[in-house]
């Protein structure tokens, strides 16, 4: 993104006089999340939700999947995804929802940069090597990498309650 998105507060779901959540706060949630949840859509239209580790880098939210995993199958037929992260407490924290289309990442330089970003994720457990258009993990298993450039982001601040939309 060349410029920061403008926050728009939805007063219907926010405390009176609450300010919108600044984009920097929502972005921080995406950058520091240890776990997120992705929703994809099966061929028959049923949703599929699963936890995963994401990386926010250069205004894009990245995730991985095996080609044989359910989300991998779903993305072949429908690239629309929703990724959520935040906390499960009622009165504090910020929950963030990212909507967009998942695009496969195969460029070696980009994969190298992303592998380094995953290595830096919380405790360093996410170690990927880079193969031909894929990550390699655990003895050479191929892992597909996808990026989601947001079309819409929602942030739900708690304490005070704010419902903020960012347009891209």
TADA-V751076 format. One record per residue. N is the residue number from 1. RES is the residue in one letter. SS is DSSP state (H for helix, E for strand, C for the rest). Layout:
n: <N N>
res: <RES RES>
ss: <SS SS>
This chain:
n: <1 2 3 4 5 6 7 8 9 10 11 12 13 14 15 16 17 18 19 20 21 22 23 24 25 26 27 28 29 30 31 32 33 34 35 36 37 38 39 40 41 42 43 44 45 46 47 48 49 50 51 52 53 54 55 56 57 58 59 60 61 62 63 64 65 66 67 68 69 70 71 72 73 74 75 76 77 78 79 80 81 82 83 84 85 86 87 88 89 90 91 92 93 94 95 96 97 98 99 100 101 102 103 104 105 106 107 108 109 110 111 112 113 114 115 116 117 118 119 120 121 122 123 124 125 126 127 128 129 130 131 132 133 134 135 136 137 138 139 140 141 142 143 144 145 146 147 148 149 150 151 152 153 154 155 156 157 158 159 160 161 162 163 164 165 166 167 168>
res: <X X X X X X X X X X X X X X X X X X X X X X X X X X X X X X X X X X X X X X X X X X X X X X X X X X X X X X X X X X X X X X X X X X X X X X X X X X X X X X X X X X X X X X X X X X X X X X X X X X X X X X X X X X X X X X X X X X X X X X X X X X X X X X X X X X X X X X X X X X X X X X X X X X X X X X X X X X X X X X X X X X X X X X X X>
ss: <C C C C C C E E E C H H H C C C C C C C C C H H H H H H H H H H C C C E E E E E E C C C C C E E E E E E C C E E E C C E E E E E E C C C C H H H H H H H H C C E E E E E E C C C C C C C C E E E E E E E E E E E E C C H H H H H H H H H H H H C C C C C C C C C E E C C C C E E E C C C E E E E E E E E C C C E E E E E E C C C C E E E E E E C>
